[in-house]
Amino acid sequence: MKIALIGYGKMGKAIEAIAIERGHTVPLKIDISNQQDFTTANLQQCDVAIEFTSPHSAVQNLLTCLQSGVPVVCGSTGWLAQWEKVKMECEKHKGALVYASNYSVGVNIFFELNKKLAQLMQPYKEYDVSMEEIHHTEKKDAPSGTAITLAEQIIETLGRKKQWVNHTDIKPGDVAIISKRIDPAPGTHSIRYSSAIDDIEITHTAHNRQGFATGAVLAAEFLKDKKGIYSMKDVLGF
């Protein structure tokens, strides 16, 4: 499979290594120094694109891929206010898109644990829930897309919570997400249910970028020759 990498920073290089290890080629690599090569003609030489850039460039990158008829795996976070625009463009061009806030297989298992724990905690109102996420200082968005996904799962399942906030000055219906930026942390997410009697906490800690990169390549393999919009739940068969 021929893969286009849109974004060739640390994550892009990790994805390239995994892709080559799995027998794929990467004929197109786009970063800030060669934007002129990000063309429909070049994209169409590839079977699928993997996009890991920033909240500010992700949407236009996705639209370019979809308008070029190239399936795209998106790992950029912080742009979901424009989700409907991207979704409509995908449908208009009968395109293919996988979006996940986190491509790590371990994190996607953690998502399922988070939902199950929230279900179990629903009757026990004496427990309040809070979250913490730690990433490296180069991460552009806060809270992380993964933290937002976890918080939204809690809100959907735990009826007494209505919204997430990125500070500690909370109301009873809030889920507090505390964001820390510390090098060289690739990513840690913790969810804690606290009462006067005890605490229950689940944590996922990434040791490196390999888990995210492997998941992105798995998503690209899944997406080839497909149409429609998918998530990592589809990729992993959850």
Long-range contacts (C-beta under 8 A, 24 or more apart in sequence): 1-25, 1-47, 1-48, 1-220, 1-221, 1-224, 2-26, 2-27, 2-45, 2-46, 2-47, 2-48, 3-46, 3-47, 3-48, 3-49, 3-50, 3-217, 3-220, 4-28, 4-29, 4-30, 4-42, 4-43, 4-46, 4-48, 4-49, 4-50, 4-65, 4-70, 5-29, 5-30, 5-49, 5-50, 5-52, 6-30, 6-38, 6-49, 6-50, 6-51, 6-52, 6-53, 6-61, 6-65, 6-72, 7-31, 7-51, 7-52, 7-53, 7-61, 7-76, 9-52, 10-209, 11-52, 11-75, 11-209, 11-212, 11-213, 12-50, 12-52, 14-209, 14-210, 14-212, 14-213, 15-50, 15-52, 15-213, 15-216, 15-217, 17-213, 18-210, 18-213, 18-214, 18-216, 18-217, 19-217, 19-220, 22-217, 22-221, 24-217, 24-220, 38-64, 40-64, 40-67, 40-68, 43-68, 43-70, 44-68, 44-69, 44-70, 46-70, 47-71, 47-224, 48-72, 48-73, 48-220, 48-223, 48-224, 49-73, 50-75, 50-216, 50-217, 50-219, 50-220, 51-75, 51-76, 52-76, 52-216, 54-78, 54-140, 55-79, 55-140, 55-141, 59-85, 59-86, 62-86, 62-89, 62-97, 63-89, 65-95, 66-90, 66-93, 66-95, 66-97, 67-93, 69-93, 69-95, 71-95, 71-96, 71-97, 71-220, 71-223, 71-224, 71-226, 72-96, 72-97, 72-98, 72-223, 73-97, 73-98, 73-103, 73-216, 73-219, 73-220, 73-223, 74-98, 74-99, 74-100, 75-100, 75-103, 75-212, 75-216, 77-101, 77-141, 77-144, 77-145, 77-146, 77-148, 78-140, 78-141, 78-145, 80-145, 87-229, 90-228, 90-229, 94-227, 95-227, 96-223, 96-226, 96-227, 96-228, 96-229, 96-230, 97-223, 97-228, 97-229, 97-230, 98-219, 98-220, 98-222, 98-223, 98-229, 98-230, 98-231, 98-232, 98-234, 98-235, 99-229, 99-231, 100-215, 100-219, 100-231, 100-232, 101-144, 101-145, 101-146, 101-148, 101-149, 102-145, 102-146, 102-149, 102-187, 102-212, 102-215, 102-232, 103-211, 103-212, 103-213, 103-214, 103-215, 103-216, 103-218, 103-219, 103-232, 104-206, 104-211, 104-212, 104-214, 104-215, 105-211, 105-214, 105-215, 105-218, 105-236, 106-204, 106-206, 106-211, 107-146, 107-189, 107-204, 107-206, 107-211, 108-215, 108-232, 108-233, 108-236, 108-238, 110-150, 110-189, 110-202, 110-204, 111-149, 111-150, 111-153, 112-238, 113-202, 114-150, 114-153, 114-154, 114-191, 114-202, 115-153, 115-157, 117-191, 117-193, 117-200, 117-202, 118-153, 118-154, 118-157, 118-158, 119-157, 121-158, 121-193, 121-200, 122-157, 122-158, 122-159, 124-195, 125-160, 126-195, 126-196, 126-197, 127-193, 127-194, 127-195, 127-200, 128-193, 128-194, 128-195, 129-154, 129-158, 129-161, 129-175, 129-191, 129-192, 129-193, 129-194, 130-175, 130-176, 130-177, 130-178, 130-191, 130-192, 130-194, 131-164, 131-175, 131-176, 131-177, 131-178, 131-189, 131-190, 131-191, 131-192, 132-177, 132-178, 132-179, 132-180, 132-188, 132-189, 132-190, 132-192, 133-177, 133-178, 133-179, 133-180, 133-187, 133-188, 133-189, 133-190, 134-180, 134-181, 134-182, 134-185, 134-187, 134-188, 135-179, 135-180, 135-181, 135-182, 135-185, 135-186, 135-187, 135-188, 136-181, 136-182, 136-183, 136-184, 136-185, 136-186, 137-181, 137-182, 137-183, 139-181, 142-166, 142-179, 142-181, 143-177, 143-179, 144-179, 144-187, 144-189, 146-187, 146-189, 147-177, 147-179, 147-189, 148-177, 150-189, 150-191, 151-175, 151-177, 154-191, 186-212
